[in-house]
Amino acid sequence: MRMNVESNHLHKQQKVDAFLSALKLGDRVVTSGGIFGTITRLSEPSVQIQIADKVRIEVSRAAVVGYQGQEPVAGDSGQAS
């Protein structure tokens, strides 16, 4: 059972890593804090997101959990406690 849980965790982590690596300018995303916006700049540790006209914030790349209108790629849903 433990090996199955570890395998599931590894699979989820690989999926999150692939998602974060594939982020690009113009992607419409959601952060872990529930902020919706469009990516306007990318760097290794962070992304800049435009959340309103002339309003941009910089967040950790790891804070981006999914694309707008889709299920989150990153997150705790479905994990055993």
N, C-alpha and C positions, 0 to 999 in steps of 0.2 A: 504494500500500500504506500509506504513512504517513497519508494522509487517512482511510483506513478505520480505522486504529488510533486516531486522534484522535477520530473519530466515535463509536467504541465507548466510549472513555473518557468522552466528554461524555455519552453516553446513561447509562452507569453512574453518573456523578456526579449527574445529574438524578434518577435513581431513588433514590439515597441521600438526597439533599436532600428529596425528597418524603416518604420514610419518616421521616426525623428530624422533619420539620414535623408529621407526622400522629400522633406519639406522644401518648398521653393517659393520665390516671390509671387505674390498674388494669391496664394492659397488662403481660403477662408477657413479659419480654425476656431477652436474653443479651448480655453485654458482650464486648468484644474480648479480655478476660482470661479468659473462660469462666465468669463469674459469672452465675448465674441468679437472677432476682428479679422483684418486682412494683413498678411505678412508683407511688410515693406522693406525689411532688411534682415539679413541672416548673418550670424557669426557662429563660431563653434559653441561658446557657452550660452548664447542668448539669441532671441529673435525680437525684432521690433514689430509691433502690431498696431495698425491704425484702427481705433475703436469708434471714432467719430470724425467729422470734418475737422481737419487740422489738429486732431488729438491722437498722439502716438505714445505708446508705452513700451518699455523694454522689459521682457520677462525671460526667465530661464528657459532654455530650449525644452528642458524636461517638464515644464509647466504646461506645455501644449499636449493635450490629451486626445485630440481628434479633429476631424473636419466637421464644419457646420452641417447639420442635417443628417449626420451619420452617427452610429453607435461609437462611443469612445474606444480608441485603440488601447490607451493606457488606462489603468484604474484597478480598483479592488473588486469589481463585480465578478461574482462566481468563485472567489477564493474561499477556501476552507478556513475557519477560524480556530 
